[in-house]
Amino acid sequence: TVIVAVDGYFGVIPSIEAIRNNKKLLTANKESIFIWGHDIIKEAKKYNTTIIPLDSEHNTIFNIISRVGRENIEKILITASGGPFLRKELKEFETISFDMAMEHPNWKMGKIVTINSATMFNKLLEIFEAHVFFEIPINRIKIVIHPQSKIHSMVLLRDGTTWGIWYKSDMLFPIASAMFYPEVPDLVNKIQDIELPCNVSIDFLEPEEERYPILKLLDIIESTTKLERAIINTANEITIELFEKNKIKFTDITDITFKTFENLREKKVDINLEITENPKEIIQNMNKLKSIVRNHLLKIIDNA
């Protein structure tokens, strides 16, 4: 078994190596699935290798589908906390600092993942991941804001019932279920504070596109190429770096990512991101792409 839990596109290398060595792959690397997901699944089928998602949302969906069968799925509902600014006045978004954006209400995570939660970019990645992992069209995958982060995604079945999995915001559960799959791990006696759904309020809200403008990309993301998705992801990561250095505002993260993607899409950047016999070539080409994206992005900022 190989666990890939790194941030960034570098996760594609250990993922491919694990698959080609017939190791069960447990992955939480959103970026590699977002960019090369279809290729990774194709490799897994070729080498008859099992891939199990570690992210709480996809792990929940995986566990439900393994019980009810993919053929019975009508719709997937990916839950989102809404991040730290779910209730914040939109007019105050211009004043959001990096430290404010790092204050996630429910999870302790790394820098990029936490900022992505605040902008909802993480859900763009996760919708595409779900599309790849479970071979379901994106128009049948929806985002539902669930501020309490108790139910980790849901699946609507063809019989009209909705299935979800409840547990506290702790990665122990998805990691254990993935490592022991298809067995069910015995965790009840090992965890002191298992939460029971008593005296608890549960909310489900529709995400506002005005609050999370990155969600506009959902209309076109299924038809994008791996190069275009790599541009989107790279631009997002660079804008987060600039936001941390106080060189751009929080609201600029999505705006500049959009503009960079649209401009470079028109220019038809010529970089090969195909997975070859030597997957390390991908990293060399991604580094070239990152340089192109950074230079273009900085010009957009200078001309603003």
N, C-alpha and C positions, 0 to 999 in steps of 0.2 A: 504493500500500500504506500502511495506517495501523496502527501498533503501539500498543496500549493496555496499558500495564504499570504503571498506578497502583493503589494500594490504595484500597478504599472504594467506596461506591455511586456516587461521582461518575463512575466509569468508564462508566456507562451513556450519558452524553452524547456523548463522542467515538465510542463504539461505534455508536450510532444514526446520528450524522452521517456516519460513514464508510460505513455500509451504504446510506444514502439518496443518497450521492454515488457509489455504485457502485465503492467502493474495496475492495480485498481487505483484510479485517480479520484481524490477528494479535493475539489477546488473551490476557493473563495475568490479567485482572481477574476474580477469582473471585466477588466480591460481586455484580456486575451480572448474571452468569450465574445465580448462586444465586437472586437475587430475580426478575429479568426474563427468564431464559433462554428460556422458551417464546416470549415475545414477540419477543426478539431473533432467534431462529431463523426465526420467521414473517416478520419484516421482511426477513431475508436472502433467503428464498425469493421474497418479493414483488419484490425488486429484483435478483434473480438474482446475489447477491453471495456470494463465498466467505469462510467464516470458518475460520481454522485456530487451534487452541489452542496456546499457548506453554508452558504448564506442562509440566514434563517427563513427568508421568504421562499427561496427555491427548494430548500430542504423540506419545508412544510408541504409544498406542492408535490415534490417527489414522493414523500411518504403517503400522501393521500392517493396519488395516482397508482402507486404500487398496490394499494388496497382495493381500489374501485375500477381500475383499468382506464387507459387513455381514451378508449372508444366511447366512454360514458361522460366525457367532459364537454360541457357546453361553453363555459367561460372561466377564465382565471382572474381572480381579484388579488392584486398585489397590494398589501397594506404599506402605508407610509406614516411615520410619526407626524410629518409636517414640519419637522425641524424646529429650531428655536424661535422662528419668526411667524409661526402659524397665526398668532393673534395680533401681531404688530401692525400698526397703521401703515398703509402703503406709502404715505407721504414721508414716513420716517426711515424708509429703506436707504435713502441717500447717506444717512449718518451711521450706518452699521459698520462697526469696526471688525477687524480680524478676530480679536479676543471674544467679541460678542457672538460671532458666527461659530466659534469653537465650543460654545456652551450648549451641547446637545442635551435635551431634557431627559433622555432615557438610556443612551448608550455611551460607553467610553470607547472611542475609536481613534484612528490615526488622522492626520491633518487633512489629507485629500478626501477621505471618506466623509469626514465630519462636515467639511465645507460643501461637498456634493449633496449631503443631506439637507443643508440649509437652502441650496438652490434647486433641489430636486433633480439634479443631474444624475444622482445615483439611481433614480427610478427610470430614467431613460435607458441606462445601462441594463437595469434589471428586467425591464419589459422585453428588450431584445434578447437577453439571456433566456428568459422564459420561452420566448418564441423558438430559440435554438434548441434548448434542452428538451422541450416537450412537444416540438413540432406542431405548434398551434399558431394560426395566423395572428398578427398583432391586433387586428380589429376585434379579436375575442379575448384580449388581455387588457384589463382596466386597472387603474390606480384608485385606491380608496384610502383616504386619510383616516388613520386610527390613532389618535394622540397618545393613548395609553400604552401602545406597543405590547399588548398582551396576546392578541391573536395574530399569528405570523403568516398572513395571507390566507386566502380561501379559494375553494373550488366550487363552482356552481355546476351541478350535474344535470343531465338531461331529464331526470325525473323531478326536477324542480327543487331539490334539496341543496343546501349549501353546507359544505364541510370546511372546518377550520381546525387549527391546532393551537391550544392555549398553553403558554408557559411564560415564566418571568423572563425579562430581558437579559439572558445569559447564554453565551455561545456553547456552554457545556452540552446542552440538549441536542442541537443539530450536529455537533462534532461527534458525540457519542453514538447517535443514531446512524450516522454515516459510517463510522468505524466498525460498528457491530452488524451492519446490514448484511443479510436479511433478518438477522436475529434482533429482538427488541432488548435493549440494554436494561438491566435492573438498576435503576437510579433512585427509586423511592426511598430505600433505606439509607442512601448515601447523602441525601440532601435534607438539611434540617428545615429549610423554610420554603417548601413547595407551596405555591400559591393556590388557594381554592377560590373559585369565582363567587365569593360571598360578599355582599355589601359593596359591590364594585360597580361603578358607572362605565359603560362602554359606549363610545361614540364612533360613528362612521360618517365621514364628510366627503363631499365632492371637492377635488382640488381646483383652485382658482387659477386659470391660466395667467391672469394679470399678476398674481403673486409668484407664480412659478413659470415664467415665460419660456423656459427651456422645453416645456412640454409641447410647444408648437412643433418641435421636430418629430413628434410621434406620427404625424401625418405622412412623413416621407422616409422614416428611418428604415422601414422594411425593404425599400427599393434602393438603398444606398449600397455602394461597393465597399469592400474592406478598406480601400485607400481613403475613401470619403469618411468612413467611421473613424479611421486612424487620425485624420485631420481634426475631426470634431473633438476626439478625446485628448489629443495633444494640445490643441488650442485651449481647452478647458484647464488642463494641468498647468500650462504656462500662465494663464490669467490668475490662477490661484496663487502661484508664486509671486506675481506682481501685486496682488491684493495683500498678501502677507507683508510685503515690503512697503505697503501704503502708497504704491504708485498708481493704483486705480481704485475705484470705489467698488463696493459689493455688487451694485447693479450693473457694473461694467463687465463682470465675469461672463454673464450670459450674452450680453450685447456684443462684446468683442468676439466671443466664440462663434456666434452667428455670422458676423461679418467676415471673419477669417475663413470659415467654411464656405460661404457663398462665393467669395472672391477666388479662393484657390480651386473651387469646383469649376468655375468658369475657365480658369487658366489651364485646366487639365494637367496637373502635376504628373510627371512620369517617374514613378518609383515602384519597383517590383516588391510586393509583399506576399508573394506566394510561398507556401511552405515547401521547402525542397528537402533533399536528402541531408543537407546540412542546415538545420534550422537556425544556426547562429548567424547566417547571412541576413535573416530577418532583422536582427538587432542592428547590424550595420546600416541597413536600408532605413530602419526606423530612426536611427540617429541622424541620417541625412534629412529625412522628412521633418524631424523636430527642428533642425536648423532652418529649413525653409519656412516652416510655420512660424517660428519665433521671429525671424526677420520680417515676414509679412505682417505679423500681428503688431510688431513695434511700429511699423510704418503707419498702420491704421491709427494707433494711439497718437503718433506724432502729428498726423493730419487732422485729428479731431478738433 
